[in-house]
Amino acid sequence: LLDSLDDLFLLRRLEYHQRGGEMGSYLNFITGPSRTADIEMTIVEGVHGPKEVHMVILG
């Protein structure tokens, strides 16, 4: 977990140089639950996607 996107891009640049110019194959941005509005324009959160999220952080 990072404080800002600037921190993320700095880490990605460092990773790029450490790998000799090869980028990792996977990057995922998770911003929060989905939102949708039905025909009556009622906002509903969390309609699409999983009901739970599990994280494994390796360091």
MODELLER restraints for C-alpha pairs under 7 A, 6 or more apart:
rsr = mdl.restraints
at = mdl.atoms
rsr.add(forms.Gaussian(group=physical.xy_distance, feature=features.Distance(at['CA:2:A'], at['CA:8:A']), mean=6.77, stdev=0.5))
rsr.add(forms.Gaussian(group=physical.xy_distance, feature=features.Distance(at['CA:16:A'], at['CA:22:A']), mean=5.61, stdev=0.5))
rsr.add(forms.Gaussian(group=physical.xy_distance, feature=features.Distance(at['CA:16:A'], at['CA:23:A']), mean=5.24, stdev=0.5))
rsr.add(forms.Gaussian(group=physical.xy_distance, feature=features.Distance(at['CA:33:A'], at['CA:45:A']), mean=6.24, stdev=0.5))
rsr.add(forms.Gaussian(group=physical.xy_distance, feature=features.Distance(at['CA:33:A'], at['CA:46:A']), mean=4.87, stdev=0.5))
rsr.add(forms.Gaussian(group=physical.xy_distance, feature=features.Distance(at['CA:34:A'], at['CA:45:A']), mean=5.68, stdev=0.5))
rsr.add(forms.Gaussian(group=physical.xy_distance, feature=features.Distance(at['CA:34:A'], at['CA:46:A']), mean=4.83, stdev=0.5))
rsr.add(forms.Gaussian(group=physical.xy_distance, feature=features.Distance(at['CA:34:A'], at['CA:47:A']), mean=6.25, stdev=0.5))
rsr.add(forms.Gaussian(group=physical.xy_distance, feature=features.Distance(at['CA:34:A'], at['CA:48:A']), mean=5.95, stdev=0.5))
rsr.add(forms.Gaussian(group=physical.xy_distance, feature=features.Distance(at['CA:35:A'], at['CA:43:A']), mean=6.60, stdev=0.5))
rsr.add(forms.Gaussian(group=physical.xy_distance, feature=features.Distance(at['CA:35:A'], at['CA:44:A']), mean=5.63, stdev=0.5))
rsr.add(forms.Gaussian(group=physical.xy_distance, feature=features.Distance(at['CA:35:A'], at['CA:45:A']), mean=4.45, stdev=0.5))
rsr.add(forms.Gaussian(group=physical.xy_distance, feature=features.Distance(at['CA:35:A'], at['CA:46:A']), mean=6.05, stdev=0.5))
rsr.add(forms.Gaussian(group=physical.xy_distance, feature=features.Distance(at['CA:35:A'], at['CA:47:A']), mean=6.69, stdev=0.5))
rsr.add(forms.Gaussian(group=physical.xy_distance, feature=features.Distance(at['CA:36:A'], at['CA:43:A']), mean=5.67, stdev=0.5))
rsr.add(forms.Gaussian(group=physical.xy_distance, feature=features.Distance(at['CA:36:A'], at['CA:44:A']), mean=5.45, stdev=0.5))
rsr.add(forms.Gaussian(group=physical.xy_distance, feature=features.Distance(at['CA:36:A'], at['CA:45:A']), mean=6.63, stdev=0.5))
rsr.add(forms.Gaussian(group=physical.xy_distance, feature=features.Distance(at['CA:37:A'], at['CA:43:A']), mean=4.53, stdev=0.5))
rsr.add(forms.Gaussian(group=physical.xy_distance, feature=features.Distance(at['CA:37:A'], at['CA:44:A']), mean=6.10, stdev=0.5))
